[in-house]
Amino acid sequence: MVNVCGMRESIFVALGGYLTIEKVHKIFYDKVFSHEWLKQYFVNQDQQLIEKQQTHFMAEKMGGPKNYVGKLPRQTHIHMYITEELFNPLGFYSPPLAA
């Protein structure tokens, strides 16, 4: 993606910045917090805080401002014991095809 000045544009800027990423995370976490299985992992958690942290994390990874101050994903989610069974109903994970 190249902007009008001929400079390469970050994915963050091309997608519309924080506003777009915030909307995506709002929709995503509304679904997660109401999902029959997944909501159990978020009992007593502040949805707005999680959305904000996820937005900062993804914005940084997409070339936006470096505002994320939380833990790395592996550290953050280790207590969840997320299995393939939990990911597949939502289509988040597809195991590799057997050779």
C-alpha positions in Angstrom: 0.0 0.0 0.0 1.4 3.3 -1.1 0.1 6.7 0.0 -0.3 9.8 -2.1 3.3 10.8 -1.3 4.6 7.6 -2.8 5.6 6.2 0.7 4.7 2.8 1.9 1.7 2.9 4.2 1.4 0.6 7.3 -1.4 -1.9 7.6 -2.5 0.1 10.6 -3.1 3.2 8.5 -4.5 1.4 5.5 -7.2 -0.2 7.7 -8.2 3.1 9.2 -6.2 3.1 12.4 -7.6 2.7 15.9 -11.2 3.4 15.0 -11.4 0.3 12.7 -9.4 -2.0 14.9 -11.6 -1.0 17.9 -14.7 -1.8 16.0 -13.4 -5.2 15.0 -12.5 -6.0 18.6 -15.8 -4.8 19.9 -17.7 -7.2 17.6 -15.3 -10.0 18.3 -15.4 -9.8 22.1 -19.2 -9.3 22.1 -19.3 -12.7 20.4 -16.7 -14.2 22.7 -18.3 -12.9 25.9 -21.7 -14.4 24.8 -20.4 -17.7 23.4 -21.6 -20.8 25.3 -18.0 -22.2 25.8 -15.7 -19.2 25.5 -17.5 -16.9 28.0 -16.3 -19.2 30.9 -12.7 -17.9 30.3 -13.8 -14.3 30.8 -15.9 -14.5 34.0 -15.2 -11.4 36.2 -13.1 -9.9 33.4 -13.6 -6.3 32.1 -14.6 -6.6 28.4 -13.7 -3.0 27.7 -10.2 -3.4 29.2 -9.6 -6.6 27.2 -10.8 -4.9 24.0 -8.5 -1.9 24.6 -5.5 -4.1 25.3 -6.1 -6.2 22.2 -6.5 -3.1 20.1 -3.2 -1.7 21.3 -1.5 -5.1 20.8 -2.8 -5.5 17.2 -2.2 -1.8 16.3 1.4 -2.2 17.3 1.8 -5.4 15.3 0.3 -3.7 12.3 2.7 -0.8 12.3 0.8 1.6 14.6 1.9 3.3 17.8 3.6 1.2 20.4 1.1 1.6 23.2 0.7 -2.1 24.3 2.0 -2.7 27.8 0.6 -6.1 28.6 2.1 -9.6 28.5 2.9 -11.6 25.4 0.0 -13.8 24.1 1.5 -17.1 25.4 1.9 -15.7 28.9 -1.5 -14.0 28.9 -3.5 -17.1 27.8 -1.5 -19.9 29.6 -4.2 -20.3 32.3 -6.9 -20.9 29.7 -5.7 -24.3 28.4 -7.2 -23.5 25.0 -7.7 -26.7 23.0 -8.4 -27.4 19.3 -12.0 -28.3 20.3 -12.6 -24.8 21.5 -11.1 -23.1 18.5 -12.8 -25.2 15.8 -16.5 -24.2 16.4 -15.6 -20.6 15.6 -13.3 -21.5 12.7 -10.2 -20.0 14.3 -8.0 -23.0 13.9 -7.5 -25.6 11.2 -5.1 -28.4 11.9 -2.5 -29.0 9.2 -3.5 -31.5 6.5 -1.8 -34.9 6.9 1.0 -35.5 4.4 
